[in-house]
């Protein structure tokens, strides 16, 4: 099965998981993502809107990938002096740009590195 479909029909998540294995994570199918996909596929979408909404969708993909990174427990002191038990990344993260494919994700990745 090809991942690109000219008819833009929805793929069955089970079929996709069978083809790509357990290492594949699918974003949840919800109205927000469906709206973003609709705007991106609309031939009347302006270039600036396309970039804006593509960045939003890319941000969701990157946020989901960050959930796969290891976290460790930590404690911080809040401005009121209270102790908050939270999490921090257990190790650094790394993004590699794939020429002609991954460049669209570069700026969003850079934005996450600055956080």
Phi, psi and omega in degrees: 000133176278143179284337178262130182231121182296336179277353181049050177271150179291139178273148174283124183303324180296316179297319180295315180299321179296320182287319188257348176087182185287346180285348179276131175245127178261137172294148179296146177275110179219172184297325180298311180293321179298320178296316179300316179296323179295314179298317182294331182268351182286124181295343180269359179291130180289162180300316181293321176294320179301314180297316181300310184285329174295318177298322178298315180293319178299320179300319178297320179296314181293320178300319178295322179293326178295333177295341181274349181285155179285141177240152174235155178290148175207163175235140176230157177262126180281167178302338179270001179091357179284155176266129176247125177268115183225207181227154171219160179301134179283335180211164179291171176241163184216134175241135180241123179283132176257116185303135179071359179231311187266358184299331180296335182270348187304308185296321179295319177299317179300318179299321178292325180295332182281347182282000000 
